[in-house]
Amino acid sequence: MVTASSRGLGRAIALSLAREGAEVALCARGKESLFQARDEIRSETGRMVQAYPADVADADQVSRMVAAVREDFGAVDILVCNAGGPPAGTIVDFGPQDYRKAVDLNLMSTIRLCYSVLPGMRARKWGRIVALTSVSARQPLDNLVLSNTARSGVLGFTKSLSNFLAPHGVTVNAVCPGYTRTERVDELARDFESRGSGPAEEYFREIEKTIPLGRMGRPEELAATVTFLCSEPAGYITGTALSVDGGYIRALY
């Protein structure tokens, strides 16, 4: 089950897993793009792919979606928790309610999804959980204060969950994407331009200067990393927060 998988990183991950033979449950809010992604991944891979319209920030919708996935697939062996990022902005742009929405979108959605699959994974003594966060969870970005706050909580939760589930043969990891050329990065470029900081093209050039590899990532590169973490050979990797960022984060670990 891959959430927020109608486009961007989520769709790339779903496609990569299907190419490796997985049967995939897609989830997103927008029905049109979701069903289009389902049809395209089915056509390319020949795998069973189902689509479930749902907002992961809504607890009731998550419960109904997971119940439908269980009915159609029987079990969830792999869970990839993903959600769109909250709006860009600095401290002065937001109030407490904005933080609540960001936490519901990024942190609480991850918690709810993980709790929904825990009983089955523990009973089967096997499972893979990967939560997508962002480099902003490890190295806060000035214009992403909501993301900095909510996604950092995901790292704390997944680390705690990994310790709890390790004796049951279930691995839990977080992946922190750096700047990857998706719709989300295009949105940040438009925000850069609307603030009068310069044209969108300048935003991309300035970002690439901060990346040792000198370019933004490609969705398929991030997807390959997640797919490996979901595999049998990755069975000894748990509790990690892996940055896929072209060297953007300067920390030693």
Residue pairs with C-beta under 8 A, 6 or more apart in sequence:
1 24
1 25
1 27
1 66
1 69
1 76
1 78
1 79
1 80
1 113
1 117
2 10
2 13
2 14
2 17
2 24
2 25
2 26
2 27
2 80
2 82
3 10
3 27
3 28
3 56
3 80
3 81
3 82
3 83
3 109
3 113
4 10
4 27
4 28
4 56
4 82
4 83
4 84
5 11
5 13
5 14
5 24
5 26
5 27
5 28
5 34
5 37
5 80
5 82
6 26
6 28
6 30
6 33
6 34
6 36
6 37
7 28
7 33
7 37
7 182
7 183
8 182
8 183
8 184
8 219
9 82
9 132
9 177
9 180
9 182
9 219
9 222
9 223
10 26
10 28
10 80
10 82
10 132
11 26
11 37
11 41
11 219
12 219
12 220
12 222
12 223
13 80
13 82
13 222
13 223
13 226
13 227
14 24
14 26
14 37
14 41
14 49
14 80
15 41
15 44
15 45
15 223
16 220
16 223
16 224
16 226
16 227
17 24
17 78
17 80
17 226
17 227
17 230
18 24
18 41
18 44
18 45
18 47
18 49
19 44
19 45
20 227
20 231
21 47
22 47
22 78
22 230
23 47
23 48
23 49
23 73
24 41
24 47
24 48
24 49
24 50
25 49
25 50
25 51
25 52
25 69
25 72
25 73
25 76
26 34
26 37
26 38
26 41
26 49
26 50
26 51
26 52
27 34
27 51
27 52
27 53
27 54
27 56
27 65
28 34
28 37
28 51
28 53
28 54
29 53
29 54
29 55
30 53
31 53
34 51
34 53
35 51
37 51
38 49
38 50
38 51
41 47
41 49
42 48
42 49
48 73
50 69
50 72
50 73
52 65
52 68
52 69
54 61
54 62
54 64
54 65
55 61
56 62
56 83
56 105
56 109
56 112
56 113
57 83
57 101
57 104
57 105
57 108
57 109
59 108
59 112
62 109
62 112
62 113
62 116
63 116
66 76
66 113
66 116
66 117
69 76
70 76
70 120
75 120
75 124
76 116
76 117
76 120
76 121
76 127
77 121
77 124
77 126
77 127
77 128
78 127
78 128
78 129
78 130
78 230
79 113
79 114
79 117
79 127
79 128
79 129
79 130
80 129
80 130
80 131
80 132
80 226
80 230
81 109
81 110
81 113
81 114
81 129
81 130
81 131
81 132
81 154
82 131
82 132
83 105
83 106
83 109
83 110
83 132
84 105
84 184
85 106
85 134
85 144
85 147
85 184
86 98
86 101
86 102
86 105
86 106
86 146
86 147
86 150
87 94
87 98
87 146
88 143
88 144
88 187
88 188
88 191
89 143
89 144
89 145
89 146
89 191
90 142
90 143
90 145
91 145
93 145
94 145
94 146
98 146
99 146
99 149
99 150
102 146
102 147
102 149
102 150
103 149
103 150
103 153
105 150
106 133
106 147
106 150
106 151
106 153
106 154
107 150
107 151
107 153
107 154
107 157
110 131
110 154
110 157
110 158
111 157
114 129
114 131
114 157
114 161
114 172
117 127
117 129
118 165
120 127
121 127
121 129
121 165
121 168
121 170
122 165
122 168
122 170
125 168
125 169
125 170
126 169
126 170
127 165
127 168
127 169
127 170
127 171
128 170
128 171
128 229
128 230
128 231
128 234
129 158
129 161
129 165
129 170
129 171
129 172
129 173
130 172
130 173
130 174
130 175
130 226
130 229
130 230
131 154
131 157
131 158
131 172
131 173
131 174
131 175
132 174
132 175
132 177
132 226
133 151
133 152
133 154
133 155
133 174
133 175
133 176
133 177
133 241
134 144
134 147
134 151
134 176
134 177
135 141
135 176
135 177
135 178
135 179
135 243
135 245
135 248
135 249
136 144
136 147
136 148
136 151
137 147
137 148
137 151
137 152
137 154
137 155
137 174
137 176
137 241
138 155
138 176
138 241
138 243
138 249
138 251
139 248
139 249
139 250
139 251
140 148
140 152
141 147
141 148
143 188
143 191
154 174
155 174
155 241
158 172
158 173
158 174
158 239
158 241
159 174
159 239
159 241
161 172
162 171
162 172
162 173
162 238
162 239
163 239
165 171
165 172
165 238
166 238
166 239
171 229
171 234
171 235
171 237
171 238
172 238
172 239
173 229
173 237
173 238
173 239
173 240
173 241
173 242
174 240
174 241
174 242
175 222
175 225
175 226
175 229
175 241
175 242
175 244
176 241
176 242
176 243
176 244
176 245
176 249
177 217
177 222
177 244
177 245
178 211
178 216
178 217
178 243
178 244
178 245
178 246
178 248
178 249
179 185
179 207
179 211
179 216
179 217
179 245
179 246
179 248
180 216
180 217
180 218
180 219
180 221
180 222
180 244
181 216
181 217
181 218
181 219
182 219
185 216
186 200
188 203
189 200
189 203
189 204
190 200
192 198
192 200
192 202
192 203
193 199
193 200
193 203
197 203
204 216
207 216
208 214
208 215
208 216
210 248
211 245
211 246
211 247
211 248
212 246
212 247
212 248
213 246
213 247
214 246
215 246
216 246
217 244
217 245
217 246
221 244
222 244
225 242
225 244
228 234
229 237
229 242
243 249
